[in-house]
């Protein structure tokens, strides 16, 4: 049985620019996951959607990142063992998502 974890990150970049930033910064995501001992098993883009699978603690989680004009929606289906870490994972996804999109706090920096 899996538990869905859904995180949204607001932005004001437009879909095209947000997707371009995510695509260009995907290697930093891998490095971050690696530091948490999480292996990326699969990732594939179809239009504005990234489907992925990761493995941690011997468990596989699958999910998707959907890029929209004003937000990014991240959904991860966590197996029961990993669901215990859902709250921490939610915070990590939110903070890393903001950094990947190029801003912190969900607001555009002055002059940006």
N, C-alpha and C positions, 0 to 999 in steps of 0.2 A: 504494500500500500504506500502511495506517495502523498506528500503534502506540498501543494503549490506555494511558492514564495513569490510574491509579486511586488516589484519596486518600480516606481516611476520617478524620472528625473526630468524636471522642467528645463527648457532652454528657449532662447530666442534667436536661434541660428537658422531656422528653416530646415526642412528635411534634408535637402541636398548637402548643405554644409555640415550638419550634424553627422550624417552618414559618412561623409568624407573624413571627418575628424576621427570617428570611431575606427574606420578601416585603416587609417594611417597610424593609429596608436595601438593596434591590436597586440603588437609585440610587447608593449609595456604591461598589458593585461596578463599575458603569458608569464612574464617575469614575476609579477605580483602573485599570481596563483602558485607558481613554482615555490615562492618563499613560504607559502602556507601548505606546501606538500600536496598540492592539487594538480593533477595531470590533465591536460586538455587532450581528449580522445578524438574529438571530431569538431570541425567548425565549417560551415558553408553558408555563403550569402546567396539569397534569392531575392532580387529586388531590394527592398528596404528592410529585409528580415535576415537576421543571423541565427541559424540553428546550431546548437552545440551540445556536446556531451563532455562531462568532466568526471574524474574519479578521485575520491578521497576516502581514506580509512577503509579501503576495500569495497566501497560502494560507488555506484555510478548514478550521476544525476544528469538529467537532460533539461534543456530549456531553449528559450528563444529571446532575442532582443529585437524589438520592433521600433523603427525610427519614424517618428511623426514630425509634423511641422513645428510643434511647440513642446514636445516631450519625447522621451525614450521610455519604453515599457520593457522591463526585464522580468521574465518569468522563468523560474527554475522549479522543476518537479523533484523534490527531495525524498529519497527513501527514508524510512522511519529512523534509521540510525543518524543520518545527517540532519533530520528535522530538528533534533535537539539543539543544533547550532543555528537555527533559522534567524533568531533575533540578531546575533552577531553578524551573520551573513548579510542580512538586510542592511545593516549600517555600513558594512564594507562595500556592498554594491552601490549604495546611494553615494557615498563619499568618492569612490573611484569613478563612478559615472560622471559626477560633476567635474572631477579633474580631467577626465578624458575629453569632455566636451569643452574644456578650456576655461572653466570658471568655477568659483567656489561660492557656496551660499545660495545657489540657484538664481542669482541676479548677475547681469552683465556689469563688469567693472567699468567705472567712468573712463571714457576715452577709448573703449574697446569697440 
